[in-house]
Amino acid sequence: MPPKYKVGLLVFVVSVCTDQLTKYLVETNLHFGDQRPVIDGFFYLTHVRNPGAAFGLGAGWPPEVRIGFFLSVSAVAVGIVLSFFHKLAPGDRLSAFALGCILGGAVGNLIDRIRYHEVVDFLHFRLWKGYSWPDFNFADSFIVVGVALLLLEMVATEGDSHAPPEST
């Protein structure tokens, strides 16, 4: 099995399992709507649900439209990530890691959408002057980490392609 598959599969499995385990722990240890301080005034564990996408986008749509839309978008996203993964060089571990994170996060939230028709969120940060970052979960975090790694890799390799040739 090429290294890209070993890395991608491992990261995918770990990210989906981590996401679903943490959501299970939140659901079994916090009542819906509860908030417990971890670092008082800054970081809290919560138990909330998001029927929409990032920042609640689409949360107010009629349920049949919202559910169909987000399930379709999730399925297309999974297909696109798998397509990108298939095109990676056999030894491209960094991109495989990043795509494994993105795929794991997408599938973690897709599981919630299928089970509950919404996503379980539980990480809550209060920042400066009373501003609270919208609640999120590990699936969201895996997606962000994966996209950030791909962007960093793209910037790094773009710089290499524009570097002057080495003189001998």
Secondary structure as the mmCIF struct_conf table of DSSP 4:
data_model
#
loop_
_struct_conf.conf_type_id
_struct_conf.id
_struct_conf.beg_label_comp_id
_struct_conf.beg_label_asym_id
_struct_conf.beg_label_seq_id
_struct_conf.end_label_comp_id
_struct_conf.end_label_asym_id
_struct_conf.end_label_seq_id
HELX_RH_AL_P HELX_RH_AL_P1 PRO A 3 ASN A 29
BEND BEND1 LEU A 30 LEU A 30
TURN_TY1_P TURN_TY1_P1 PHE A 32 GLY A 33
STRN STRN1 GLN A 35 ILE A 39
TURN_TY1_P TURN_TY1_P2 ASP A 40 PHE A 42
STRN STRN2 PHE A 43 ASN A 50
BEND BEND2 PRO A 51 ALA A 53
HELX_RH_3T_P HELX_RH_3T_P1 ALA A 54 GLY A 56
TURN_TY1_P TURN_TY1_P3 LEU A 57 GLY A 60
BEND BEND3 TRP A 61 TRP A 61
HELX_RH_AL_P HELX_RH_AL_P2 PRO A 63 LYS A 87
BEND BEND4 LEU A 88 LEU A 88
TURN_TY1_P TURN_TY1_P4 PRO A 90 GLY A 91
HELX_RH_AL_P HELX_RH_AL_P3 ARG A 93 TYR A 116
BEND BEND5 HIS A 117 GLU A 118
STRN STRN3 VAL A 119 ARG A 126
HELX_RH_3T_P HELX_RH_3T_P2 TRP A 128 GLY A 130
STRN STRN4 SER A 132 PHE A 136
HELX_RH_AL_P HELX_RH_AL_P4 PHE A 138 SER A 161
TURN_TY1_P TURN_TY1_P5 HIS A 162 HIS A 162
BEND BEND6 ALA A 163 ALA A 163
HELX_LH_PP_P HELX_LH_PP_P1 PRO A 164 SER A 167
#
